[in-house]
Amino acid sequence: MIRKLLVLLFILRSITGFCEDVIAIKVFSHLKIVSMTMVVEGSSYTIMADDKQLLKTSGETIFKLMMVNDSIQLKSFETAYGSFKNVKFIANDGKGEIKLKLINPERKPRIYQDDFNVTVEEGFLKVINQAELDNYIAGVVEAESGTHSTPEFYKVQAILARTFALAHINKHLLEGFSLCDQVHCQVYYGKPKYTEIYKIMEDTRGKVVVDEDLNLIVAAFHSNSGGQTANSEDVWGARTTYLKSVNDTFSLHMPNYKWERKMLTDDWLSYLKLKHNYPIEDPLAKNIALSFRQWDRKIYMEASNVKVPLKNVRQDLQLKSTLFSIYQVGDSVVFKGRGYGHSLGMSQEGAMRMTKLGYKHMDVLNFYYRNIQIIDMRKLSFFRDE
C-alpha cells in the first residue's frame, strides 16, 4: 500500500510539473524492444505482474521478458510465470540495481538503479526506469561528460542536468513518462561507471539555475561555441534574459573548435535557389554566396532582399555549426567553420578548459548564463509564494 501511495504521489507531482524525488525515464527509447533479460544480483526486488505480487527475489535471479501475442511473457530459468500486460520491479529496501540487457535488438548490458515498469506499447516492450532524481542526474553527468573530466565540471553538468530535468519533467507526460534517454531530452545510460561522481555531486545536491523571475532556465549547452555563443532569439526565435551571446576564448583551439566541409559549387547554388529562392542569377548575390564571411556570428546570409537563415543551412546540410565562412576552390566551395552545436548557453569544451584553469563551477555558470541565480530546488515554492 505504501509503495502504491508513493507511485500515486509521483504521478500527481508529475502532473503538477514538479517532482523532487523520483523521475520516470524511458530507456532504450529509440529502439523497438522485443525481448530482454533483467538480472537482479545484490539487491532484493518485489516482482508485480498486472498489479499482483508474483515473488520477492533473493540472491541472483535472471528474468527474461519477451513480447508474445501482444503480452509480456515472463520467465526465469526455473519458472514460466505467464503472460502479462504490465510487469514491475520494485526495490524492497528502496535501493536496488538491475542489469538490463536487450536480446532483440541486441545491445550491451547496462546497470540501472531503483524501480522498473515494463508495459506493452504498439507490439513492443516499453521500459521505464523510475529512478531517484540524483541517481538519474549522476547517470546523465557521466553520459554527457565522460569519465575523465574535472570535479568542477561534473558539478556544472550536475546542476544543469537537474535544472533541465525539473524544467522538462512533463515533456513526455502524455506518453506515460517524464523524459527519454536520448539527446531529445538528456543522454542517460544508467548507473555511472565512475562512481566518484556521486561524491562530487554532494556539493551540488538540490541546486538548480533560475532566472530573475525565479523560473527554471532552459539549461542549454553544446560542444563548442567556436569562440562566441549565440542569443536565444537568433536560434530559437524567443528572447531570454540569460541565453545571451558572449565572447568565449575558452573554446578556442579545443578539439571541436574548427571544422571544414566541401561541396560542389553547382550543388550549393542549386540548394540556395531551390530551398531559399536565392537570386543566384544576380552576379552580386552569387559572389556573396561564394565568398560569404563571418568574423562575428550572423543570423542570415543576405543579398537582394533575400535572407537565408544560417540555422536552416546548418540543418539542411548537416553542418556542425552556423558559424562558418565560404571559400571557392576550383569547382567546389569549402565551408570553414568554428564550433559544434547550436551555440546556446554553455560550451562544454570551454567549460572543461575553464575548470582545468582553476575556475569553480559557479564561475562557469555565471560566465555562460547571464542574470541567473543558483538556488535549492526545495526553496522554489517558498520564494514563489512570497
KEKE-3310 file (N, C-alpha, C; in steps of 0.2 Angstrom, whole numbers, plus 5000, padded with zeros to 4 digits):
npx = (5004:5010:5019:5011:5005:5016:5019:5008:5009:5020:5015:5005:5013:5021:5010:5008:5019:5031:5044:5053:5059:5058:5059:5053:5060:5061:5069:5082:5074:5074:5073:5064:5059:5059:5063:5072:5083:5083:5093:5094:5105:5114:5103:5087:5071:5054:5043:5030:5015:5003:4998:4998:5007:5020:5032:5046:5063:5078:5095:5105:5095:5088:5078:5068:5060:5048:5040:5025:5012:5006:5008:5017:5029:5034:5048:5059:5075:5070:5056:5041:5032:5020:5010:5008:5002:5008:5023:5031:5046:5051:5061:5065:5070:5070:5082:5090:5098:5098:5103:5102:5099:5097:5090:5084:5081:5099:5109:5123:5124:5117:5118:5106:5098:5086:5068:5058:5046:5038:5029:5017:5018:5012:5015:5028:5040:5039:5050:5052:5062:5060:5068:5077:5080:5093:5101:5097:5102:5116:5119:5116:5126:5138:5136:5135:5147:5158:5171:5183:5183:5185:5182:5175:5169:5160:5152:5146:5139:5130:5122:5116:5110:5101:5093:5088:5080:5070:5064:5058:5050:5038:5038:5036:5024:5011:5014:5016:5028:5042:5054:5065:5079:5088:5096:5086:5080:5089:5105:5106:5113:5111:5117:5132:5148:5160:5160:5164:5158:5146:5150:5156:5145:5139:5141:5133:5120:5103:5103:5098:5097:5090:5081:5079:5066:5064:5061:5064:5078:5081:5092:5102:5116:5131:5143:5155:5158:5164:5170:5161:5146:5128:5113:5097:5086:5091:5093:5082:5071:5065:5067:5077:5083:5094:5101:5112:5123:5140:5158:5169:5183:5188:5184:5192:5203:5201:5196:5184:5184:5187:5181:5179:5170:5166:5158:5151:5151:5140:5130:5129:5124:5112:5105:5103:5095:5084:5079:5078:5075:5085:5093:5103:5106:5109:5124:5130:5124:5127:5141:5142:5137:5147:5158:5155:5157:5161:5165:5161:5146:5133:5115:5109:5113:5113:5106:5101:5088:5084:5084:5094:5092:5104:5104:5095:5102:5113:5105:5100:5111:5118:5128:5141:5140:5133:5142:5151:5162:5163:5173:5179:5185:5192:5180:5172:5165:5171:5166:5172:5172:5168:5166:5154:5138:5122:5126:5120:5120:5130:5147:5153:5166:5173:5169:5175:5189:5189:5188:5199:5209:5207:5195:5180:5164:5153:5159:5159:5146:5140:5147:5143:5129:5118:5113:5107:5102:5108:5100:5092:5082:5071:5067:5061:5046:5043:5049:5042:5029:5030)
npy = (4994:5006:5008:5009:5021:5030:5029:5035:5047:5051:5052:5062:5073:5074:5078:5091:5097:5097:5088:5081:5069:5057:5051:5047:5038:5034:5020:5015:5021:5024:5012:4997:4986:4969:4958:4954:4953:4954:4956:4953:4955:4959:4964:4966:4963:4966:4958:4963:4958:4963:4971:4962:4953:4943:4937:4938:4942:4934:4933:4930:4932:4929:4936:4934:4944:4944:4949:4942:4938:4951:4952:4952:4940:4932:4924:4914:4905:4894:4895:4897:4911:4916:4926:4944:4961:4971:4973:4975:4980:4982:4989:4982:4988:5001:5004:4998:4988:4984:4973:4976:4969:4970:4958:4957:4970:4967:4973:4979:4976:4986:4994:4998:5009:5008:5007:4998:4998:4989:4989:4986:4992:4997:4984:4981:4981:4992:5001:5008:5017:5020:5031:5037:5055:5060:5049:5047:5060:5058:5048:5055:5065:5057:5052:5063:5069:5061:5050:5057:5070:5086:5088:5100:5102:5092:5095:5107:5101:5093:5102:5108:5098:5093:5105:5105:5093:5095:5106:5101:5091:5086:5083:5071:5068:5064:5052:5044:5044:5054:5059:5055:5044:5049:5061:5070:5073:5071:5063:5046:5033:5024:5018:5027:5022:5028:5030:5040:5051:5052:5057:5069:5076:5079:5092:5099:5096:5096:5109:5121:5131:5147:5160:5178:5180:5169:5157:5141:5139:5137:5125:5125:5118:5115:5108:5115:5133:5139:5151:5161:5162:5161:5172:5168:5172:5172:5159:5151:5160:5165:5177:5177:5181:5176:5168:5174:5181:5178:5182:5169:5164:5153:5142:5142:5133:5121:5103:5102:5115:5119:5116:5108:5108:5102:5105:5103:5118:5120:5112:5119:5131:5127:5122:5134:5141:5132:5129:5141:5151:5160:5173:5167:5171:5184:5193:5200:5194:5181:5181:5184:5173:5164:5169:5171:5178:5176:5185:5188:5181:5179:5180:5178:5175:5187:5194:5205:5208:5195:5184:5171:5160:5155:5145:5136:5132:5125:5115:5108:5105:5098:5103:5107:5119:5135:5145:5149:5152:5155:5148:5148:5135:5129:5119:5119:5123:5128:5126:5133:5131:5136:5129:5118:5113:5120:5132:5139:5144:5135:5131:5115:5111:5123:5125:5114:5118:5130:5125:5117:5127:5132:5138:5139:5129:5138:5150:5146:5144:5157:5163:5158:5159:5172:5184:5176:5165:5153:5141:5131:5118:5115:5126:5134:5134:5141:5154:5158:5159:5171)
npz = (5000:5004:4994:4983:4986:4985:4972:4967:4972:4965:4952:4953:4956:4945:4936:4941:4938:4945:4953:4966:4970:4963:4946:4930:4917:4901:4894:4882:4872:4859:4852:4846:4856:4858:4866:4881:4895:4913:4926:4943:4956:4968:4975:4982:4976:4973:4963:4953:4944:4932:4943:4953:4966:4962:4966:4978:4976:4980:4982:4966:4952:4937:4924:4910:4898:4886:4871:4867:4857:4859:4873:4888:4891:4904:4912:4922:4924:4931:4931:4922:4922:4916:4905:4903:4905:4911:4920:4935:4944:4959:4971:4986:4998:4995:4988:4974:4961:4944:4931:4915:4899:4882:4871:4858:4849:4849:4862:4872:4890:4903:4919:4930:4942:4956:4953:4940:4927:4916:4901:4888:4872:4857:4852:4856:4869:4882:4892:4907:4918:4935:4943:4957:4958:4960:4957:4943:4939:4941:4932:4920:4920:4919:4906:4898:4900:4901:4908:4912:4916:4925:4943:4946:4933:4932:4943:4937:4926:4933:4940:4929:4923:4932:4933:4920:4919:4929:4924:4913:4916:4912:4899:4892:4896:4892:4886:4896:4904:4910:4904:4890:4886:4877:4866:4863:4875:4889:4888:4894:4902:4913:4928:4933:4928:4934:4949:4958:4955:4962:4975:4971:4967:4979:4983:4975:4978:4976:4969:4958:4942:4941:4933:4933:4937:4945:4938:4932:4922:4904:4902:4892:4882:4873:4862:4857:4856:4846:4849:4851:4859:4856:4855:4862:4854:4842:4838:4843:4841:4852:4865:4879:4896:4900:4890:4882:4870:4871:4871:4869:4874:4879:4872:4861:4850:4855:4854:4845:4839:4826:4809:4793:4778:4762:4746:4729:4719:4710:4716:4729:4725:4718:4729:4736:4727:4725:4738:4745:4737:4732:4723:4712:4699:4699:4699:4709:4721:4719:4720:4734:4739:4736:4743:4756:4772:4790:4804:4816:4824:4813:4808:4796:4778:4767:4752:4739:4745:4750:4763:4769:4781:4793:4802:4796:4785:4791:4797:4785:4778:4786:4794:4806:4814:4814:4812:4800:4786:4768:4755:4738:4729:4715:4707:4718:4734:4750:4766:4780:4796:4813:4829:4837:4837:4843:4849:4860:4877:4888:4883:4882:4880:4882:4895:4901:4899:4907:4920:4921:4921:4934:4937:4947:4948:4950:4944:4930:4927:4929:4919:4907:4907:4909:4921:4932:4945:4958:4966:4979:4975:4983:4989:4980:4979:4991:4989:4977:4983:4990)
capx = (5000:5014:5023:5006:5004:5022:5018:5002:5012:5024:5010:5002:5019:5022:5005:5008:5025:5037:5045:5059:5062:5058:5058:5052:5064:5060:5076:5082:5068:5074:5073:5058:5062:5056:5065:5077:5084:5084:5096:5094:5111:5115:5098:5080:5065:5047:5040:5022:5013:4996:4996:4998:5013:5022:5038:5052:5069:5084:5101:5105:5089:5088:5072:5068:5054:5048:5034:5022:5005:5004:5008:5024:5030:5040:5051:5066:5077:5066:5049:5037:5026:5014:5009:5005:5002:5012:5027:5035:5052:5051:5066:5062:5073:5071:5088:5091:5101:5096:5107:5097:5102:5092:5091:5081:5088:5104:5113:5127:5121:5118:5116:5101:5096:5079:5062:5056:5039:5038:5022:5016:5016:5012:5018:5035:5041:5041:5054:5053:5066:5058:5074:5078:5082:5100:5103:5097:5107:5123:5120:5117:5133:5143:5134:5136:5154:5163:5174:5190:5183:5187:5177:5171:5165:5155:5147:5142:5135:5125:5117:5112:5106:5095:5088:5084:5076:5064:5060:5055:5048:5031:5040:5033:5018:5005:5016:5017:5034:5044:5060:5068:5086:5091:5098:5079:5080:5096:5108:5106:5114:5110:5122:5138:5154:5164:5156:5166:5153:5141:5154:5157:5139:5136:5142:5128:5114:5097:5104:5096:5098:5084:5082:5077:5059:5064:5059:5070:5081:5082:5099:5105:5123:5133:5150:5160:5155:5168:5173:5156:5140:5123:5107:5092:5081:5094:5092:5075:5066:5062:5071:5078:5087:5100:5105:5115:5130:5146:5164:5171:5190:5190:5183:5197:5209:5199:5195:5179:5184:5187:5179:5178:5165:5167:5153:5152:5148:5134:5126:5127:5120:5106:5102:5101:5089:5078:5076:5078:5074:5090:5094:5110:5107:5112:5131:5132:5121:5131:5148:5141:5136:5153:5163:5152:5162:5158:5170:5156:5140:5127:5109:5107:5116:5108:5108:5095:5082:5083:5088:5094:5093:5110:5102:5092:5108:5116:5101:5099:5117:5121:5135:5142:5138:5131:5147:5156:5164:5163:5178:5178:5191:5191:5173:5169:5165:5173:5164:5177:5168:5170:5161:5150:5132:5118:5129:5117:5122:5137:5151:5156:5174:5175:5169:5181:5195:5189:5189:5206:5212:5206:5189:5175:5158:5149:5162:5157:5138:5139:5150:5139:5122:5118:5107:5105:5104:5108:5095:5090:5075:5066:5065:5057:5039:5043:5050:5036:5023:5031)
capy = (5000:5012:5009:5012:5029:5033:5029:5040:5054:5053:5054:5069:5078:5075:5082:5097:5099:5097:5082:5081:5063:5051:5053:5041:5038:5028:5019:5012:5024:5024:5005:4993:4980:4963:4953:4957:4950:4959:4952:4955:4952:4961:4968:4962:4966:4963:4957:4963:4957:4966:4973:4957:4951:4936:4934:4943:4939:4933:4930:4932:4930:4931:4936:4935:4946:4944:4950:4936:4939:4957:4952:4951:4933:4932:4918:4913:4898:4888:4895:4902:4914:4918:4932:4950:4967:4975:4969:4980:4978:4987:4988:4981:4992:5007:5004:4992:4988:4979:4973:4976:4968:4968:4952:4958:4970:4965:4978:4978:4977:4992:4993:5004:5009:5009:5003:4997:4997:4987:4988:4984:4998:4995:4977:4981:4982:4999:5000:5014:5017:5025:5032:5043:5060:5061:5043:5049:5065:5055:5044:5060:5068:5053:5051:5069:5072:5056:5048:5060:5077:5088:5088:5106:5102:5087:5099:5111:5097:5090:5107:5109:5092:5094:5110:5103:5088:5098:5111:5097:5084:5084:5083:5066:5066:5061:5046:5040:5045:5061:5060:5049:5044:5051:5069:5074:5075:5071:5056:5043:5026:5021:5020:5029:5018:5032:5031:5046:5056:5053:5061:5075:5079:5081:5100:5102:5092:5100:5115:5122:5138:5151:5167:5184:5179:5163:5152:5137:5141:5131:5124:5123:5118:5112:5105:5121:5139:5142:5157:5166:5159:5165:5174:5163:5174:5171:5152:5148:5165:5168:5181:5176:5186:5173:5165:5180:5180:5180:5180:5164:5162:5147:5137:5142:5128:5114:5098:5104:5122:5121:5110:5110:5104:5103:5103:5106:5124:5119:5109:5124:5136:5124:5122:5141:5143:5128:5129:5148:5156:5164:5175:5166:5174:5191:5192:5202:5189:5175:5182:5184:5166:5160:5172:5173:5178:5178:5186:5188:5177:5182:5176:5177:5177:5191:5198:5207:5207:5188:5182:5164:5158:5151:5139:5131:5129:5120:5109:5105:5102:5094:5106:5107:5125:5141:5150:5147:5156:5151:5150:5144:5132:5126:5119:5117:5128:5125:5129:5133:5133:5136:5127:5112:5113:5126:5138:5142:5143:5133:5127:5110:5111:5129:5125:5110:5121:5134:5121:5115:5133:5133:5141:5135:5128:5144:5154:5143:5145:5164:5166:5156:5161:5179:5186:5170:5163:5146:5140:5125:5117:5114:5133:5137:5135:5146:5160:5159:5161:5177)
capz = (5000:5004:4988:4978:4988:4983:4964:4965:4973:4959:4946:4955:4956:4938:4933:4943:4934:4949:4957:4969:4972:4958:4939:4926:4911:4896:4892:4875:4870:4852:4849:4847:4860:4858:4871:4885:4902:4919:4931:4950:4959:4975:4978:4983:4972:4973:4956:4952:4937:4932:4949:4958:4968:4960:4971:4980:4974:4985:4978:4959:4949:4930:4921:4903:4896:4879:4868:4863:4856:4862:4880:4891:4893:4910:4914:4924:4922:4934:4931:4917:4926:4912:4901:4907:4901:4915:4925:4939:4948:4965:4976:4993:5003:4992:4984:4971:4955:4939:4925:4909:4893:4876:4867:4852:4846:4854:4865:4878:4896:4907:4925:4932:4949:4958:4950:4933:4925:4909:4898:4880:4868:4849:4850:4859:4876:4884:4898:4911:4924:4939:4947:4961:4954:4960:4953:4936:4937:4941:4925:4914:4921:4915:4899:4894:4902:4901:4914:4913:4917:4932:4948:4945:4928:4934:4947:4932:4922:4938:4941:4923:4921:4937:4931:4914:4921:4933:4920:4907:4919:4909:4892:4889:4901:4889:4884:4902:4907:4911:4900:4887:4887:4871:4866:4863:4882:4891:4887:4901:4901:4919:4934:4931:4930:4938:4955:4962:4953:4967:4980:4969:4966:4985:4984:4971:4980:4976:4966:4951:4940:4939:4930:4938:4940:4949:4934:4930:4915:4899:4903:4885:4882:4867:4862:4857:4854:4841:4851:4853:4860:4852:4858:4861:4849:4835:4836:4844:4840:4858:4869:4886:4899:4902:4885:4878:4866:4875:4868:4873:4872:4882:4867:4856:4849:4858:4848:4841:4838:4819:4805:4786:4774:4755:4741:4723:4719:4707:4721:4733:4721:4717:4735:4738:4723:4726:4745:4748:4731:4732:4716:4710:4693:4701:4700:4716:4725:4718:4723:4741:4741:4735:4747:4762:4778:4797:4809:4822:4822:4809:4808:4789:4773:4764:4746:4735:4750:4752:4769:4770:4788:4793:4806:4791:4781:4795:4797:4779:4775:4792:4796:4814:4817:4809:4812:4795:4780:4762:4750:4732:4727:4709:4705:4724:4739:4756:4772:4785:4802:4820:4834:4836:4841:4842:4852:4866:4884:4890:4878:4886:4879:4885:4902:4904:4900:4912:4926:4921:4923:4941:4939:4950:4944:4950:4939:4924:4926:4928:4913:4901:4908:4912:4926:4935:4952:4959:4972:4981:4972:4988:4991:4975:4981:4996:4986:4973:4987:4993)
cpx = (5004:5017:5018:5005:5010:5021:5013:5005:5016:5020:5008:5007:5020:5017:5006:5015:5031:5038:5052:5063:5063:5056:5058:5055:5063:5067:5076:5076:5068:5074:5066:5060:5057:5057:5071:5078:5085:5087:5097:5100:5111:5109:5092:5075:5059:5045:5033:5021:5005:4994:4996:5005:5015:5027:5042:5058:5074:5089:5100:5099:5089:5081:5072:5061:5054:5041:5031:5015:5002:5004:5016:5025:5036:5042:5058:5069:5073:5059:5047:5031:5020:5015:5005:5005:5006:5016:5031:5040:5052:5056:5063:5064:5074:5077:5089:5095:5099:5101:5102:5101:5097:5095:5090:5078:5093:5108:5117:5123:5122:5115:5112:5099:5088:5074:5061:5049:5040:5031:5023:5014:5017:5016:5025:5035:5043:5044:5055:5057:5063:5064:5074:5082:5090:5104:5103:5102:5114:5124:5120:5124:5138:5142:5136:5144:5159:5166:5181:5189:5185:5181:5172:5167:5159:5150:5143:5137:5129:5120:5113:5108:5100:5090:5084:5079:5069:5060:5056:5052:5041:5032:5036:5027:5013:5007:5017:5023:5036:5049:5062:5075:5090:5093:5091:5078:5087:5098:5108:5107:5114:5115:5129:5144:5159:5160:5158:5161:5148:5144:5154:5151:5136:5136:5136:5121:5108:5097:5102:5097:5091:5086:5080:5071:5059:5061:5065:5072:5080:5089:5102:5113:5125:5140:5155:5157:5158:5171:5168:5149:5134:5117:5102:5087:5084:5093:5085:5070:5063:5068:5071:5083:5094:5104:5107:5122:5135:5152:5167:5178:5192:5189:5188:5202:5207:5197:5190:5178:5183:5184:5179:5173:5165:5161:5154:5148:5141:5128:5124:5123:5113:5102:5099:5095:5083:5075:5075:5076:5079:5092:5101:5111:5110:5119:5133:5130:5125:5138:5147:5140:5142:5159:5160:5157:5158:5164:5167:5150:5135:5121:5108:5113:5112:5111:5101:5088:5080:5087:5088:5096:5099:5108:5098:5097:5111:5112:5101:5105:5121:5128:5135:5140:5135:5137:5153:5157:5164:5169:5177:5185:5190:5183:5169:5169:5167:5170:5169:5173:5171:5164:5157:5144:5128:5120:5126:5119:5129:5140:5154:5164:5177:5175:5174:5187:5195:5191:5196:5211:5211:5199:5184:5168:5154:5152:5159:5150:5137:5143:5146:5132:5122:5112:5103:5106:5104:5105:5094:5083:5070:5063:5061:5050:5039:5044:5045:5030:5024:5028)
cpy = (5006:5013:5012:5019:5033:5034:5035:5047:5056:5055:5061:5074:5079:5079:5089:5101:5100:5091:5082:5075:5058:5054:5047:5042:5032:5027:5015:5015:5025:5018:5002:4987:4975:4958:4956:4952:4955:4954:4956:4952:4953:4964:4963:4966:4962:4963:4957:4962:4959:4967:4968:4954:4944:4933:4940:4939:4939:4930:4932:4928:4933:4930:4937:4938:4947:4945:4944:4937:4945:4957:4951:4944:4934:4926:4919:4907:4892:4888:4900:4905:4916:4924:4938:4956:4972:4971:4975:4976:4983:4985:4987:4986:4999:5009:4998:4993:4982:4979:4972:4974:4966:4962:4954:4965:4970:4972:4976:4979:4983:4991:5000:5003:5010:5004:5003:4996:4995:4985:4986:4991:4997:4989:4977:4982:4989:4999:5007:5013:5022:5026:5038:5049:5061:5055:5044:5054:5062:5051:5049:5063:5064:5053:5057:5072:5067:5054:5052:5067:5079:5088:5094:5106:5097:5091:5104:5107:5094:5096:5108:5104:5092:5099:5108:5098:5091:5103:5107:5091:5082:5084:5077:5063:5062:5054:5041:5040:5052:5063:5054:5049:5046:5059:5073:5077:5076:5063:5053:5035:5022:5023:5021:5023:5021:5034:5037:5052:5058:5058:5068:5079:5082:5089:5103:5100:5098:5107:5115:5129:5141:5157:5172:5183:5172:5157:5148:5139:5135:5130:5121:5123:5114:5110:5111:5127:5142:5149:5162:5162:5164:5167:5169:5165:5173:5164:5149:5153:5167:5171:5178:5181:5183:5169:5171:5178:5182:5178:5175:5161:5156:5141:5137:5136:5122:5109:5100:5111:5123:5115:5113:5105:5106:5101:5106:5113:5124:5117:5115:5129:5134:5124:5129:5143:5139:5129:5136:5153:5162:5166:5174:5169:5181:5190:5194:5196:5183:5175:5182:5177:5162:5163:5174:5173:5179:5179:5185:5184:5182:5177:5174:5178:5180:5194:5199:5206:5200:5186:5174:5163:5153:5144:5134:5128:5124:5114:5105:5102:5098:5097:5106:5113:5130:5146:5148:5152:5152:5153:5145:5142:5127:5125:5117:5123:5124:5129:5128:5136:5133:5133:5121:5112:5119:5132:5142:5140:5140:5129:5122:5110:5117:5129:5120:5113:5126:5131:5119:5121:5135:5137:5136:5134:5134:5149:5152:5145:5153:5167:5164:5158:5168:5180:5180:5169:5156:5145:5133:5124:5117:5121:5136:5139:5141:5153:5162:5161:5168:5183)
cpz = (5000:4997:4983:4980:4985:4975:4963:4966:4967:4953:4947:4954:4949:4934:4935:4940:4939:4953:4960:4970:4967:4951:4934:4919:4907:4893:4886:4871:4862:4848:4850:4850:4860:4864:4875:4892:4907:4924:4938:4954:4966:4978:4979:4980:4973:4966:4956:4945:4937:4939:4955:4960:4966:4965:4973:4978:4980:4981:4970:4956:4942:4927:4914:4902:4889:4876:4864:4863:4860:4870:4882:4894:4898:4912:4918:4922:4925:4933:4925:4921:4923:4908:4904:4903:4905:4920:4928:4943:4953:4970:4983:4998:5001:4988:4981:4964:4951:4933:4919:4903:4887:4873:4859:4852:4851:4856:4871:4884:4899:4914:4927:4939:4950:4954:4943:4932:4917:4907:4891:4877:4860:4848:4852:4866:4877:4891:4901:4918:4929:4945:4952:4957:4954:4957:4946:4934:4936:4934:4920:4914:4917:4908:4895:4895:4901:4908:4916:4914:4924:4936:4947:4939:4929:4938:4942:4929:4927:4939:4935:4921:4926:4935:4924:4915:4924:4928:4914:4909:4916:4901:4888:4893:4898:4886:4890:4906:4907:4905:4896:4888:4882:4871:4865:4870:4885:4890:4894:4899:4908:4924:4931:4933:4934:4944:4959:4960:4958:4973:4978:4968:4973:4986:4980:4973:4980:4972:4959:4949:4938:4936:4935:4941:4944:4945:4932:4923:4910:4899:4897:4886:4875:4867:4862:4853:4848:4843:4853:4853:4856:4857:4857:4855:4842:4833:4837:4842:4846:4863:4876:4889:4901:4896:4880:4875:4871:4871:4872:4871:4874:4877:4862:4856:4853:4852:4843:4839:4830:4815:4798:4783:4766:4751:4735:4723:4716:4712:4727:4731:4720:4723:4737:4734:4725:4733:4748:4743:4731:4725:4714:4703:4694:4702:4707:4721:4725:4721:4731:4743:4740:4739:4753:4768:4784:4801:4816:4819:4818:4809:4801:4784:4768:4757:4742:4739:4751:4757:4769:4777:4789:4797:4801:4787:4785:4796:4791:4776:4780:4794:4804:4817:4812:4808:4807:4790:4774:4758:4744:4730:4721:4708:4712:4728:4745:4762:4777:4791:4808:4825:4832:4840:4840:4845:4857:4872:4884:4884:4883:4886:4883:4893:4905:4904:4906:4919:4927:4923:4930:4942:4942:4946:4944:4944:4932:4922:4925:4922:4907:4901:4912:4916:4929:4942:4953:4966:4973:4978:4977:4990:4986:4976:4986:4993:4981:4977:4990:4989)
residu = (MET:ILE:ARG:LYS:LEU:LEU:VAL:LEU:LEU:PHE:ILE:LEU:ARG:SER:ILE:THR:GLY:PHE:CYS:GLU:ASP:VAL:ILE:ALA:ILE:LYS:VAL:PHE:SER:HIS:LEU:LYS:ILE:VAL:SER:MET:THR:MET:VAL:VAL:GLU:GLY:SER:SER:TYR:THR:ILE:MET:ALA:ASP:ASP:LYS:GLN:LEU:LEU:LYS:THR:SER:GLY:GLU:THR:ILE:PHE:LYS:LEU:MET:MET:VAL:ASN:ASP:SER:ILE:GLN:LEU:LYS:SER:PHE:GLU:THR:ALA:TYR:GLY:SER:PHE:LYS:ASN:VAL:LYS:PHE:ILE:ALA:ASN:ASP:GLY:LYS:GLY:GLU:ILE:LYS:LEU:LYS:LEU:ILE:ASN:PRO:GLU:ARG:LYS:PRO:ARG:ILE:TYR:GLN:ASP:ASP:PHE:ASN:VAL:THR:VAL:GLU:GLU:GLY:PHE:LEU:LYS:VAL:ILE:ASN:GLN:ALA:GLU:LEU:ASP:ASN:TYR:ILE:ALA:GLY:VAL:VAL:GLU:ALA:GLU:SER:GLY:THR:HIS:SER:THR:PRO:GLU:PHE:TYR:LYS:VAL:GLN:ALA:ILE:LEU:ALA:ARG:THR:PHE:ALA:LEU:ALA:HIS:ILE:ASN:LYS:HIS:LEU:LEU:GLU:GLY:PHE:SER:LEU:CYS:ASP:GLN:VAL:HIS:CYS:GLN:VAL:TYR:TYR:GLY:LYS:PRO:LYS:TYR:THR:GLU:ILE:TYR:LYS:ILE:MET:GLU:ASP:THR:ARG:GLY:LYS:VAL:VAL:VAL:ASP:GLU:ASP:LEU:ASN:LEU:ILE:VAL:ALA:ALA:PHE:HIS:SER:ASN:SER:GLY:GLY:GLN:THR:ALA:ASN:SER:GLU:ASP:VAL:TRP:GLY:ALA:ARG:THR:THR:TYR:LEU:LYS:SER:VAL:ASN:ASP:THR:PHE:SER:LEU:HIS:MET:PRO:ASN:TYR:LYS:TRP:GLU:ARG:LYS:MET:LEU:THR:ASP:ASP:TRP:LEU:SER:TYR:LEU:LYS:LEU:LYS:HIS:ASN:TYR:PRO:ILE:GLU:ASP:PRO:LEU:ALA:LYS:ASN:ILE:ALA:LEU:SER:PHE:ARG:GLN:TRP:ASP:ARG:LYS:ILE:TYR:MET:GLU:ALA:SER:ASN:VAL:LYS:VAL:PRO:LEU:LYS:ASN:VAL:ARG:GLN:ASP:LEU:GLN:LEU:LYS:SER:THR:LEU:PHE:SER:ILE:TYR:GLN:VAL:GLY:ASP:SER:VAL:VAL:PHE:LYS:GLY:ARG:GLY:TYR:GLY:HIS:SER:LEU:GLY:MET:SER:GLN:GLU:GLY:ALA:MET:ARG:MET:THR:LYS:LEU:GLY:TYR:LYS:HIS:MET:ASP:VAL:LEU:ASN:PHE:TYR:TYR:ARG:ASN:ILE:GLN:ILE:ILE:ASP:MET:ARG:LYS:LEU:SER:PHE:PHE:ARG:ASP:GLU)
# end
